[in-house]
Amino acid sequence: QVQLVESGGGLVQPGGSLRLSCAASGSIFSRYVMNWFRQAPGKQRELVAAIAGGGDTNYADSVKGRFIISRDNAKNTVYLQMNSLKPEDTAVYYCNVGLSWSIRLNYWGQGTQVTVSS
């Protein structure tokens, strides 16, 4: 059983920055691939970024060069630094765990709302 708690969302103006955090329970955090997904109203949930235990990363094309995913295995926490935010980044952001890049477990946090608006 893995529990995930996201934080750090909020309202920000276009061009601004936010840093999301996801704290995970469990003693084998470092073995998981950690994923950030987002879901905008009326749209499917989509993968934003992922990071393996050793630090390798993958990003959706829409956020490359603007978002940075990182992790602190000692704190069982994964972060998503979001820069140059756009209105289309508005969504609920969710943390998720996976066994590999493509095998994702059905553990999700409650989500954190990010709203980009002037």
C-alpha positions in Angstrom: 0.0 0.0 0.0 1.3 3.4 -1.0 -0.1 6.7 0.1 0.6 9.9 -1.8 -0.1 13.5 -0.7 0.3 16.3 -3.1 0.8 20.0 -2.2 1.9 23.3 -3.7 -0.9 24.1 -6.1 -2.5 27.5 -6.4 -3.4 30.5 -8.6 -0.6 32.0 -10.6 -0.4 34.5 -13.4 0.8 33.4 -16.9 4.6 33.3 -17.0 4.8 32.6 -13.3 6.1 29.5 -11.4 4.9 27.0 -8.9 6.6 24.0 -7.2 4.5 21.0 -6.5 5.5 18.3 -4.0 4.3 14.8 -3.5 5.1 12.9 -0.3 4.9 9.2 -0.4 4.7 6.5 2.3 6.6 3.3 2.1 10.1 2.1 2.5 10.9 1.3 -1.1 10.2 4.7 -2.5 13.6 4.8 -4.3 12.6 1.7 -6.4 9.5 3.4 -7.9 9.2 5.5 -11.0 7.3 8.6 -9.8 4.9 10.2 -12.2 3.1 13.5 -12.4 -0.2 13.5 -14.3 -2.7 16.3 -14.8 -6.3 16.5 -15.8 -8.0 19.5 -17.1 -11.8 19.9 -17.1 -13.4 17.8 -19.9 -10.1 16.2 -20.8 -8.4 12.9 -20.2 -5.7 12.6 -17.5 -2.3 12.9 -19.2 1.3 12.2 -18.1 3.3 15.3 -17.6 6.6 14.0 -16.3 8.3 11.0 -14.8 11.4 10.2 -12.9 13.1 6.9 -12.2 14.8 6.0 -9.0 18.2 6.8 -10.4 17.1 10.1 -11.7 16.4 9.5 -15.4 13.5 11.7 -16.5 10.8 11.9 -19.2 8.6 14.8 -20.1 5.5 15.5 -22.2 6.4 17.6 -25.2 4.0 20.3 -24.0 6.1 20.9 -20.9 9.7 20.2 -22.1 12.0 23.1 -21.2 9.5 24.6 -18.7 8.9 21.9 -16.1 11.5 20.0 -14.1 10.8 16.8 -12.1 13.1 15.8 -9.3 13.1 13.6 -6.3 14.6 13.3 -2.8 14.7 9.6 -2.0 15.7 10.3 1.6 12.5 12.3 2.1 10.3 10.0 0.0 9.3 13.1 -2.0 9.0 14.0 -5.7 8.8 17.6 -6.9 7.5 19.3 -10.0 9.0 22.7 -10.7 6.8 24.5 -13.1 8.1 27.6 -14.9 6.7 29.9 -17.6 3.3 28.7 -16.8 0.5 29.0 -19.4 -3.3 29.1 -19.1 -3.3 25.7 -20.8 -1.4 24.3 -17.8 -4.5 24.8 -15.7 -5.5 21.4 -14.3 -5.6 19.2 -11.2 -2.1 17.6 -10.8 -1.8 14.1 -9.5 1.2 12.1 -8.3 1.4 8.4 -9.2 3.8 5.5 -8.8 5.0 3.0 -11.3 7.2 -0.1 -11.5 8.7 1.1 -14.8 8.1 3.8 -17.4 5.0 2.0 -18.7 3.8 -0.1 -15.7 1.9 2.3 -13.4 0.3 1.2 -10.1 -3.2 2.3 -9.2 -2.0 4.5 -6.4 -3.0 8.2 -6.7 -3.0 11.2 -4.4 -5.9 13.5 -3.9 -4.6 16.0 -6.5 -3.6 19.6 -6.2 -5.3 22.4 -8.3 -3.1 24.6 -10.5 -4.8 27.6 -12.1 -3.0 29.9 -14.5 -4.9 33.0 -15.1 -4.5 36.8 -15.1 
